[in-house]
């Protein structure tokens, strides 16, 4: 309330407020010109979250001597303010593209919902809602997650995020490709030319990101979407990343100790590729409120950024967030091996090939074996199960940039999952499809060690769109054909749909995990876009198998 004493709670990195800023009650209209990317929260802990906004450079210049104030309240009316402070000016300016991250870890209470807002001068941001994690030893009855992936801005609208904003969720989980590094419809489908308002323009004038300014422009454009803003205002996000945060199919060259972006015009130049990765990492950190370790002054590059981490939902579940891009090997050496991998005749079984890097892979195996939570939830940006098409000698594993390209490392991780006391669930994205199935050792032929649920893409090109059968008379027939082709050749996969876009909701309780995939029409920017249930599955605790609900 205006005139109320400032709370005694302080947070490292926030300055005391030298005066009482204008009231932040919800009836105070949000100035969307001053805060064009709205607000967001992420990186939850039991005692805090990371709060995010971006101030318009013009609005910031209007009040050069006024602090940016953040206020957190226990109620939507801001009658019970629990935290208030000023963001230091050097954390707001052009060095950070005027994006602001405020970590309030240590100031809040476990398992609580809060409301927050930023104020600068007489201008206020929209009000956001955030949530802290339960205490690590709390007996949690259930946890409900919204899961999303792959949202090429130029290839469709985001009404799925509008529906997510209205969902009753505990947290929003992003499996990767929150942005695409592209412009000029580089990765779009046939119908994307019908969306003239979904264009990305880069300062460099290129068709993909070359500079930090390019990456920042992409993030600003994506975060201008009103549906995405609504979802991020309503739900605290837990995010990993995938290749498009830097460049398509990026991998790490261990000999050169540098990333390789094989489809970028300069992506095989180690010095340029390092700079490109630094730029992508910096912009991702600026715009995504994720609790990651980042220090741009540290060399080598791998030591400057660490994304993989644990997120614990009391005794019920532990989410193991992995980084499937920053450490991975490229295609295997040797003409025969490369041909075998290109044709997808078998998963790549080289024991030295790694997607996660030795340190992260060891961490994941120890975490799977060692967690005392009831559910061990592996967040992997790419498909963990094998994906086989065809039968007999004509069978192939076409998705070799997923875990099929790193089969020996996958087998080691699946053995760890089999040793776990917890029930193991993988949540994945990347393939732009809805998938449910069982994790089995020995490339699908061995012991069941868990289950996997893949969320459909928000808007990116899926298989049906890529070949032009996502709509019209052929859509229904080809959907059935694709599903039978995949589940027939890969019997560990129970459901496959690559004809629709949308999101999924995954809910854990003590007895089971449930998965509901929703199809949402990406062709319209209306609030009433068509939404329907695409698939419903569940897996009872301890059974390591999915069944349709």
Backbone torsions as a table, in degrees:
resi	resn	phi	psi	omega
1	UNK	NA	145.7	177.6
2	UNK	-59.1	133.7	179.1
3	UNK	90.8	-10.8	178.8
4	UNK	-69.4	146.6	-179.9
5	UNK	-66.3	144.4	178.6
6	UNK	-66.2	134.1	179.9
7	UNK	-60.9	154.2	-177.7
8	UNK	-78.4	-15.2	-177.9
9	UNK	-62.6	132.8	177.6
10	UNK	-124.9	158.4	-179.7
11	UNK	-133.2	136.0	175.7
12	UNK	-56.5	132.9	178.9
13	UNK	94.2	-7.9	175.2
14	UNK	-109.5	135.8	177.1
15	UNK	-89.9	149.7	173.7
16	UNK	-58.0	147.5	179.0
17	UNK	-82.2	119.1	-174.3
18	UNK	-76.8	-10.5	179.5
19	UNK	-152.6	166.8	179.5
20	UNK	-82.1	113.1	-179.6
21	UNK	-70.9	162.1	178.1
22	UNK	-54.1	147.4	-177.2
23	UNK	-57.7	145.1	-178.0
24	UNK	-110.2	30.5	178.6
25	UNK	-61.9	151.5	-174.4
26	UNK	-62.8	-23.6	179.3
27	UNK	-72.3	-13.5	175.6
28	UNK	-71.5	120.4	-173.5
29	UNK	-64.2	136.6	176.3
30	UNK	-73.8	138.2	176.1
31	UNK	-94.6	95.4	-174.7
32	UNK	-75.6	-18.4	173.9
33	UNK	-73.3	-35.7	179.6
34	UNK	-76.8	-28.0	179.9
35	UNK	-126.5	71.2	-168.1
36	UNK	-67.9	-21.3	178.6
37	UNK	-102.6	12.8	176.6
38	UNK	63.2	-142.6	-177.5
39	UNK	-135.5	165.2	177.8
40	UNK	-158.7	163.8	173.8
41	UNK	-138.9	154.3	-179.4
42	UNK	-165.4	-175.5	177.1
43	UNK	56.8	50.1	-176.2
44	UNK	-67.2	145.9	168.4
45	UNK	-129.1	173.9	176.2
46	UNK	-63.0	-22.1	-175.9
47	UNK	-122.6	20.4	178.9
48	UNK	175.5	-178.4	175.3
49	UNK	-149.2	171.8	169.0
50	UNK	-99.9	123.1	177.8
51	UNK	-98.6	142.1	-171.7
52	UNK	-135.6	144.8	165.8
53	UNK	-157.1	176.1	170.5
54	UNK	-137.1	130.6	179.2
55	UNK	-95.1	135.1	175.1
56	UNK	-59.9	132.8	177.9
57	UNK	-56.0	-35.9	178.6
58	UNK	-66.5	-44.8	179.2
59	UNK	-64.5	-38.7	178.5
60	UNK	-62.5	-40.1	-179.1
61	UNK	-69.2	-23.4	179.5
62	UNK	-66.3	-28.8	-178.2
63	UNK	-130.5	66.4	-173.1
64	UNK	-64.1	-22.7	-177.2
65	UNK	-101.3	-0.1	-178.9
66	UNK	-94.4	136.9	177.6
67	UNK	-76.2	154.8	169.0
68	UNK	-86.7	117.9	-175.5
69	UNK	-103.3	136.7	172.8
70	UNK	-113.3	138.0	-178.6
71	UNK	-131.6	133.7	179.6
72	UNK	-121.7	134.3	-177.7
73	UNK	-131.1	156.0	178.3
74	UNK	-83.1	-7.0	-176.3
75	UNK	-138.0	154.9	-177.9
76	UNK	-67.7	-19.9	178.4
77	UNK	-86.8	-1.1	-179.9
78	UNK	57.6	34.3	173.0
79	UNK	-82.5	-23.6	-179.0
80	UNK	-120.4	84.8	-177.6
81	UNK	-82.1	129.1	-178.2
82	UNK	-108.0	-15.0	-177.2
83	UNK	-157.8	136.9	175.2
84	UNK	-150.0	138.7	178.9
85	UNK	-167.5	166.5	-179.7
86	UNK	-105.4	134.0	177.4
87	UNK	-77.7	127.0	178.1
88	UNK	-54.5	139.1	-173.8
89	UNK	-59.3	-31.1	-177.9
90	UNK	-74.2	-4.1	175.7
91	UNK	-103.2	10.1	-175.8
92	UNK	-118.1	-24.8	-165.5
93	UNK	-78.6	-162.9	-173.5
94	UNK	-64.6	-22.4	179.0
95	UNK	-59.3	-27.8	180.0
96	UNK	-112.9	19.5	-177.6
97	UNK	56.9	28.4	180.0
98	UNK	62.7	14.5	171.8
99	UNK	-85.4	144.6	-171.2
100	UNK	-128.3	128.4	173.8
101	UNK	-117.5	124.8	177.7
102	UNK	-122.7	114.4	-179.6
103	UNK	-94.3	113.6	-178.4
104	UNK	-103.6	24.6	178.3
105	UNK	-58.1	132.6	-179.0
106	UNK	99.1	-9.6	-175.2
107	UNK	-105.1	-12.4	-172.9
108	UNK	-115.8	179.6	-174.7
109	UNK	-108.0	141.4	-178.6
110	UNK	-60.6	145.1	172.2
111	UNK	63.4	34.1	-176.5
112	UNK	-122.2	153.1	172.8
113	UNK	-98.2	139.0	178.9
114	UNK	-133.1	166.1	175.6
115	UNK	-124.9	145.5	-174.5
116	UNK	-143.2	162.1	-179.5
117	UNK	-161.4	149.8	174.0
118	UNK	-106.9	144.5	178.6
119	UNK	-133.6	133.7	176.0
120	UNK	-134.9	113.4	-174.9
121	UNK	62.7	-127.1	178.5
122	UNK	-100.0	18.5	-177.5
123	UNK	-114.4	139.2	-177.9
124	UNK	-125.3	147.1	176.9
125	UNK	-79.1	169.4	166.8
126	UNK	-59.2	159.0	177.0
127	UNK	-86.6	130.9	176.1
128	UNK	-109.0	160.4	175.9
129	UNK	-118.1	135.9	-179.9
130	UNK	-134.4	166.4	-177.9
131	UNK	-140.9	139.1	173.5
132	UNK	-91.1	160.4	176.0
133	UNK	-73.0	155.5	170.3
134	UNK	-64.0	161.6	172.4
135	UNK	-59.2	147.1	-174.8
136	UNK	-56.5	-31.2	-178.3
137	UNK	-102.5	14.5	-178.0
138	UNK	-71.9	142.9	173.8
139	UNK	-85.5	98.3	-176.2
140	UNK	-95.1	130.4	-178.4
141	UNK	-74.4	-41.4	-177.6
142	UNK	-158.4	160.7	174.2
143	UNK	-140.0	132.1	-173.8
144	UNK	-120.8	118.4	-174.3
145	UNK	-115.6	133.4	166.1
146	UNK	-90.3	131.1	-174.3
147	UNK	-120.9	131.3	-176.3
148	UNK	-137.1	164.1	-179.0
149	UNK	-160.7	153.6	157.1
150	UNK	53.8	91.6	-171.3
151	UNK	-129.6	67.8	178.7
152	UNK	-61.3	111.9	-174.3
153	UNK	-59.7	-37.6	-175.9
154	UNK	-78.3	-10.3	-174.1
155	UNK	-107.0	13.4	177.3
156	UNK	159.2	165.9	178.4
157	UNK	-88.3	171.9	-172.2
158	UNK	-114.7	39.3	178.8
159	UNK	-61.6	-20.4	176.2
160	UNK	-59.2	-36.7	177.7
161	UNK	-69.0	-31.4	174.7
162	UNK	-62.8	-41.6	176.0
163	UNK	-66.0	-39.7	178.5
164	UNK	-62.3	-35.5	178.8
165	UNK	-60.1	-29.2	-178.8
166	UNK	-91.1	-8.2	-179.3
167	UNK	-73.4	148.3	172.7
168	UNK	-85.0	99.7	-176.2
169	UNK	-124.5	155.8	168.3
170	UNK	-87.6	-42.7	179.6
171	UNK	-150.0	158.4	174.5
172	UNK	-105.4	130.1	-178.1
173	UNK	-114.9	126.8	178.8
174	UNK	-111.6	122.5	-175.9
175	UNK	-85.8	-6.4	175.9
176	UNK	133.0	165.2	-175.3
177	UNK	62.5	48.9	173.0
178	UNK	-65.2	-30.2	168.9
179	UNK	-126.9	163.6	164.1
180	UNK	-113.7	140.6	-174.8
181	UNK	-77.9	17.5	-165.8
182	UNK	-111.2	161.8	169.7
183	UNK	-138.3	-178.9	178.0
184	UNK	54.7	32.1	175.3
185	UNK	55.3	44.0	-173.8
186	UNK	-63.2	-36.2	-175.4
187	UNK	-118.2	22.4	-172.5
188	UNK	-90.6	165.3	-179.8
189	UNK	-89.4	-173.8	-172.9
190	UNK	-62.1	-39.1	-173.5
191	UNK	-88.1	2.5	-173.6
192	UNK	-68.1	-18.9	178.6
193	UNK	-70.5	-7.6	176.4
194	UNK	-84.3	2.8	-176.8
195	UNK	-118.4	71.3	-174.7
196	UNK	-65.5	-19.6	-179.9
197	UNK	-88.0	0.5	179.8
198	UNK	-108.6	67.7	179.5
199	UNK	-115.6	143.6	173.3
200	UNK	-113.1	126.1	178.2
201	UNK	-117.8	133.2	-175.1
202	UNK	-106.4	143.1	177.4
203	UNK	-57.1	-31.9	-179.2
204	UNK	-74.1	-17.2	-175.4
205	UNK	78.0	5.4	-178.5
206	UNK	-84.8	174.7	178.1
207	UNK	-92.9	1.5	175.0
208	UNK	-156.1	164.4	-174.0
209	UNK	-66.2	135.5	173.6
210	UNK	-119.4	-23.0	-170.5
211	UNK	-135.6	168.4	174.4
212	UNK	-60.4	-39.4	178.5
213	UNK	-60.6	-37.4	176.8
214	UNK	-63.1	-49.2	-179.6
215	UNK	-60.5	-41.7	179.5
216	UNK	-63.0	-41.2	178.8
217	UNK	-62.1	-38.4	178.1
218	UNK	-64.1	-49.5	179.9
219	UNK	-59.5	-42.4	179.5
220	UNK	-61.0	-41.6	-179.1
221	UNK	-64.9	-48.2	-179.8
222	UNK	-60.4	-42.3	-175.8
223	UNK	-78.6	2.0	172.9
224	UNK	-82.1	-12.7	-176.6
225	UNK	-68.4	129.6	-173.6
226	UNK	-69.3	-31.9	179.0
227	UNK	-71.6	-42.9	176.9
228	UNK	-62.5	-42.1	177.7
229	UNK	-59.1	-42.6	-178.7
230	UNK	-62.0	-44.8	-179.3
231	UNK	-64.4	-40.2	-178.7
232	UNK	-74.8	-25.8	172.7
233	UNK	-69.2	-35.5	-172.5
234	UNK	-87.3	-26.2	-171.3
235	UNK	-132.5	137.7	173.8
236	UNK	-75.8	130.9	-171.9
237	UNK	-101.6	142.7	170.2
238	UNK	-117.8	118.9	-168.3
239	UNK	-129.2	142.6	160.3
240	UNK	-113.0	-173.5	-179.9
241	UNK	-131.8	172.6	174.2
242	UNK	-138.2	-167.3	-167.4
243	UNK	-63.3	-35.2	-171.7
244	UNK	-70.4	-7.5	171.1
245	UNK	-64.9	-21.1	177.4
246	UNK	-124.2	-61.5	-178.1
247	UNK	-166.6	149.3	-177.5
248	UNK	-59.3	130.3	176.4
249	UNK	60.3	28.5	179.2
250	UNK	-63.2	142.8	176.0
251	UNK	-144.8	178.6	-175.9
252	UNK	-111.7	127.9	175.9
253	UNK	-92.5	106.8	-175.2
254	UNK	-68.7	-31.9	-179.8
255	UNK	-68.1	-43.5	179.0
256	UNK	-83.6	-11.1	-175.0
257	UNK	51.4	51.7	-177.9
258	UNK	-154.6	153.0	173.8
259	UNK	-71.2	159.4	173.5
260	UNK	-127.2	128.1	174.8
261	UNK	-110.8	90.2	-166.5
262	UNK	-64.8	-21.8	-178.1
263	UNK	-101.7	-1.8	177.6
264	UNK	-85.8	139.5	-178.7
265	UNK	-54.5	-29.1	178.8
266	UNK	-119.3	20.2	-172.4
267	UNK	-73.0	-10.4	177.6
268	UNK	-100.3	4.3	173.0
269	UNK	-87.6	111.3	-173.1
270	UNK	-56.5	-42.2	-178.7
271	UNK	-65.1	-44.2	178.4
272	UNK	-65.2	-42.7	-177.5
273	UNK	-63.9	-36.9	175.8
274	UNK	-62.7	-44.9	179.7
275	UNK	-64.4	-37.9	178.5
276	UNK	-63.4	-44.8	179.1
277	UNK	-64.0	-42.4	177.6
278	UNK	-58.7	-41.6	-178.9
279	UNK	-66.6	-43.3	179.5
280	UNK	-65.4	-41.6	178.2
281	UNK	-62.8	-45.8	-177.7
282	UNK	-60.1	-47.3	-178.9
283	UNK	-66.1	-39.8	178.3
284	UNK	-61.3	-44.5	179.3
285	UNK	-63.8	-40.1	-179.7
286	UNK	-64.3	-36.0	-169.9
287	UNK	-105.8	-11.7	-178.1
288	UNK	-115.6	114.1	-178.7
289	UNK	-76.7	70.1	-179.4
290	UNK	-106.8	145.0	-179.7
291	UNK	-85.6	84.0	-179.3
292	UNK	-122.1	160.7	175.3
293	UNK	-90.3	122.7	-177.7
294	UNK	-145.9	125.5	175.0
295	UNK	-142.5	101.1	-174.6
296	UNK	-65.6	-13.7	-179.6
297	UNK	-83.4	-9.0	-174.8
298	UNK	-86.6	138.0	171.7
299	UNK	-123.7	150.9	-2.9
300	UNK	-72.4	178.0	-172.3
301	UNK	-57.6	-40.4	-178.3
302	UNK	-61.4	-28.6	-178.7
303	UNK	-82.7	-9.0	-176.5
304	UNK	-87.0	-15.8	-171.4
305	UNK	-145.8	123.9	174.5
306	UNK	-132.7	119.5	-175.1
307	UNK	-99.5	-34.4	-171.8
308	UNK	-70.0	143.5	-170.5
309	UNK	-169.9	169.7	175.7
310	UNK	-105.7	144.1	172.7
311	UNK	-132.5	116.6	-170.9
312	UNK	-106.8	129.7	176.9
313	UNK	-104.2	69.6	-177.2
314	UNK	60.2	-146.7	179.0
315	UNK	-82.1	-7.6	-173.2
316	UNK	-75.8	-48.9	-172.4
317	UNK	-151.4	150.0	173.4
318	UNK	-127.0	122.6	-179.7
319	UNK	-92.9	123.5	179.8
320	UNK	-105.2	102.5	-175.3
321	UNK	-87.3	120.9	-177.8
322	UNK	-114.7	158.5	179.7
323	UNK	-110.9	105.0	-174.7
324	UNK	-95.1	11.1	-175.1
325	UNK	-124.9	-32.8	-168.2
326	UNK	-76.6	-17.1	-174.0
327	UNK	-121.4	-5.4	-168.3
328	UNK	-70.6	147.2	173.3
329	UNK	-76.1	157.9	174.7
330	UNK	-85.1	-166.6	179.2
331	UNK	-58.4	148.4	-178.9
332	UNK	-66.7	151.9	-179.7
333	UNK	-77.5	157.8	177.4
334	UNK	98.3	132.6	-175.9
335	UNK	-60.1	-42.5	-177.9
336	UNK	-65.3	-46.2	179.5
337	UNK	-63.4	-42.7	-178.5
338	UNK	-64.2	-41.4	177.9
339	UNK	-63.7	-44.3	178.6
340	UNK	-58.9	-44.2	-178.2
341	UNK	-69.5	-41.3	-179.4
342	UNK	-62.2	-42.7	179.4
343	UNK	-76.4	-16.2	179.2
344	UNK	70.2	31.6	-176.4
345	UNK	-70.3	-22.4	177.2
346	UNK	-159.5	159.3	170.6
347	UNK	-64.5	150.4	-179.5
348	UNK	-76.0	114.7	-173.6
349	UNK	-101.7	8.4	179.1
350	UNK	-56.0	118.7	-175.9
351	UNK	-66.0	-18.2	-179.1
352	UNK	-89.4	-10.9	179.7
353	UNK	-73.0	138.8	-177.8
354	UNK	-136.8	139.7	170.8
355	UNK	-95.9	-35.8	-173.2
356	UNK	-96.8	-15.1	-169.9
357	UNK	81.5	152.1	-172.8
358	UNK	-60.6	-44.4	-175.4
359	UNK	-65.0	-45.8	-179.0
360	UNK	-68.6	-40.1	179.8
361	UNK	-62.6	-41.5	177.2
362	UNK	-64.2	-41.9	178.0
363	UNK	-59.5	-44.5	-179.1
364	UNK	-65.5	-43.5	-180.0
365	UNK	-62.5	-44.3	178.4
366	UNK	-63.3	-39.5	-178.6
367	UNK	-67.1	-39.3	178.2
368	UNK	-64.8	-44.7	-179.0
369	UNK	-71.5	-32.5	-167.4
370	UNK	-97.5	-14.0	-175.6
371	UNK	-65.1	141.6	175.2
372	UNK	-101.9	9.4	175.3
373	UNK	-74.0	161.4	-179.8
374	UNK	-72.6	-33.3	179.3
375	UNK	-122.7	131.8	169.7
376	UNK	-103.5	116.9	-172.3
377	UNK	-112.9	114.8	-176.9
378	UNK	-96.9	114.8	176.3
379	UNK	-92.2	106.1	-179.8
380	UNK	-121.7	129.5	-175.0
381	UNK	-68.6	-20.1	-177.6
382	UNK	-120.5	160.9	-176.3
383	UNK	-58.5	129.0	178.3
384	UNK	-87.3	-41.0	179.7
385	UNK	-65.5	152.0	169.0
386	UNK	-62.9	149.8	173.8
387	UNK	-125.6	105.9	-177.0
388	UNK	-112.5	139.1	174.7
389	UNK	-124.2	145.9	-179.8
390	UNK	85.0	173.7	-177.3
391	UNK	-131.2	156.4	175.7
392	UNK	55.6	-139.9	-178.0
393	UNK	-67.2	-12.8	178.0
394	UNK	-91.7	0.1	179.8
395	UNK	-69.9	146.8	-178.3
396	UNK	-149.3	158.3	176.9
397	UNK	-116.1	87.0	-167.8
398	UNK	-74.9	-16.2	-174.3
399	UNK	-101.0	70.4	-173.3
400	UNK	-80.6	-6.7	173.1
401	UNK	-90.1	2.1	169.5
402	UNK	-94.6	-158.9	-175.7
403	UNK	-70.1	-12.6	173.5
404	UNK	-63.5	-23.9	177.7
405	UNK	-82.7	-1.6	-176.7
406	UNK	-140.6	51.9	-167.9
407	UNK	-66.3	-35.8	-179.0
408	UNK	-67.8	-43.3	177.5
409	UNK	-65.2	-40.0	176.6
410	UNK	-59.1	-42.8	-178.9
411	UNK	-62.4	-38.7	177.0
412	UNK	-63.2	-40.8	179.2
413	UNK	-69.7	-37.1	177.8
414	UNK	-66.5	-34.2	174.8
415	UNK	-63.6	-40.0	176.7
416	UNK	-63.7	-40.4	177.5
417	UNK	-62.8	-37.7	178.3
418	UNK	-67.1	-26.1	178.4
419	UNK	-84.0	-9.6	-173.4
420	UNK	-71.3	143.0	170.7
421	UNK	-75.4	-29.1	178.4
422	UNK	-75.8	157.8	167.7
423	UNK	-80.8	135.3	-172.0
424	UNK	-102.5	132.5	177.2
425	UNK	-131.6	126.9	173.6
426	UNK	-98.6	133.0	172.4
427	UNK	-112.5	126.9	-172.5
428	UNK	-139.0	170.5	177.7
429	UNK	-142.8	-140.6	170.3
430	UNK	78.2	-40.7	-173.5
431	UNK	-86.4	-1.8	176.2
432	UNK	59.4	39.1	-175.9
433	UNK	-143.3	158.8	170.4
434	UNK	-96.9	123.2	-175.5
435	UNK	-139.1	140.8	172.2
436	UNK	-136.6	136.7	-179.6
437	UNK	-174.9	-169.5	-173.2
438	UNK	-112.7	135.7	173.6
439	UNK	-82.5	119.1	-179.4
440	UNK	-127.6	142.9	175.6
441	UNK	-68.6	169.6	176.1
442	UNK	56.4	48.3	176.4
443	UNK	52.4	47.3	174.6
444	UNK	90.9	-7.3	-174.4
445	UNK	-98.9	-11.8	-171.1
446	UNK	-104.9	-153.1	-175.0
447	UNK	-64.1	139.6	174.6
448	UNK	-74.9	133.5	-177.4
449	UNK	-125.8	-0.9	-179.1
450	UNK	167.6	-170.2	178.9
451	UNK	-132.1	163.9	-180.0
452	UNK	-136.1	139.7	173.2
453	UNK	-127.3	122.9	175.7
454	UNK	-104.4	136.1	178.5
455	UNK	-90.0	143.8	176.4
456	UNK	-67.7	163.4	177.2
457	UNK	-71.2	151.4	171.8
458	UNK	-67.9	-45.2	-175.2
459	UNK	-152.4	-10.8	-171.7
460	UNK	-69.8	160.0	-175.4
461	UNK	-61.5	123.5	173.9
462	UNK	-101.3	-178.6	-174.2
463	UNK	-60.7	-44.2	-177.5
464	UNK	-64.8	-42.2	179.1
465	UNK	-66.5	-36.4	-178.0
466	UNK	-61.0	-30.8	179.8
467	UNK	-110.2	10.1	171.1
468	UNK	76.7	29.7	179.6
469	UNK	-124.0	27.7	-178.2
470	UNK	-83.2	-11.3	179.3
471	UNK	-148.2	170.3	-179.5
472	UNK	86.2	-166.5	-172.7
473	UNK	-65.2	-27.5	-177.3
474	UNK	-82.7	-13.0	-170.9
475	UNK	-61.4	-50.4	-177.3
476	UNK	-63.3	-44.5	-178.1
477	UNK	-66.3	-42.4	-178.4
478	UNK	-72.4	-31.5	175.9
479	UNK	-60.2	-46.9	178.6
480	UNK	-63.8	-40.0	-179.9
481	UNK	-64.0	-47.0	179.7
482	UNK	-60.8	-44.5	-177.8
483	UNK	-61.2	-46.0	-179.8
484	UNK	-66.5	-36.5	-179.6
485	UNK	-63.9	-41.9	-177.9
486	UNK	-74.8	-50.5	-176.4
487	UNK	-69.7	-28.0	177.2
488	UNK	-70.5	-42.5	-179.5
489	UNK	-82.9	-22.6	-179.5
490	UNK	-124.6	78.7	-172.1
491	UNK	-64.8	-13.7	175.2
492	UNK	-76.9	-11.2	175.1
493	UNK	-95.6	121.8	-176.9
494	UNK	-93.2	-24.3	-178.9
495	UNK	-149.9	140.4	179.7
496	UNK	-146.3	126.5	176.0
497	UNK	-141.1	118.7	176.3
498	UNK	-123.6	35.3	178.5
499	UNK	-112.2	-8.4	-171.8
500	UNK	-131.1	164.2	177.2
501	UNK	-122.6	159.8	178.7
502	UNK	158.1	-134.4	-177.2
503	UNK	-157.1	178.0	176.5
504	UNK	-136.8	158.1	173.6
505	UNK	-121.3	126.3	-179.7
506	UNK	-119.8	124.6	-176.7
507	UNK	-123.4	132.0	178.3
508	UNK	-111.0	135.4	164.6
509	UNK	-134.2	-171.9	-174.9
510	UNK	-67.9	-25.7	-172.5
511	UNK	-96.8	-29.0	-172.6
512	UNK	-162.1	164.8	167.9
513	UNK	-113.5	136.0	178.4
514	UNK	-119.2	148.8	-177.3
515	UNK	-132.2	125.2	174.1
516	UNK	-126.5	119.5	176.2
517	UNK	-99.4	135.1	179.8
518	UNK	-113.8	137.8	171.9
519	UNK	-96.0	128.1	179.6
520	UNK	-128.5	133.1	-178.1
521	UNK	-66.5	114.6	-179.1
522	UNK	-89.2	-0.9	-175.0
523	UNK	-84.4	-6.2	-177.3
524	UNK	-126.4	149.6	177.2
525	UNK	-103.4	17.0	-178.2
526	UNK	-84.1	156.8	177.1
527	UNK	-67.7	-24.9	-175.2
528	UNK	-101.2	33.1	177.2
529	UNK	-56.4	143.0	-178.0
530	UNK	-62.8	133.8	176.0
531	UNK	-135.0	138.9	176.7
532	UNK	-151.8	160.5	178.2
533	UNK	-72.2	129.8	-179.9
534	UNK	-97.3	-39.9	-178.8
535	UNK	-160.1	148.3	174.7
536	UNK	-134.5	123.6	177.7
537	UNK	-138.9	162.1	174.4
538	UNK	-146.7	162.0	175.8
539	UNK	-138.7	115.4	177.4
540	UNK	-64.1	147.4	178.5
541	UNK	-60.1	131.9	176.0
542	UNK	86.3	-1.4	-175.8
543	UNK	-102.1	-21.1	177.0
544	UNK	53.5	43.6	176.3
545	UNK	-156.5	144.5	179.1
546	UNK	-98.2	153.2	174.9
547	UNK	-142.0	148.3	-178.2
548	UNK	-72.6	140.9	177.1
549	UNK	-97.6	NA	NA
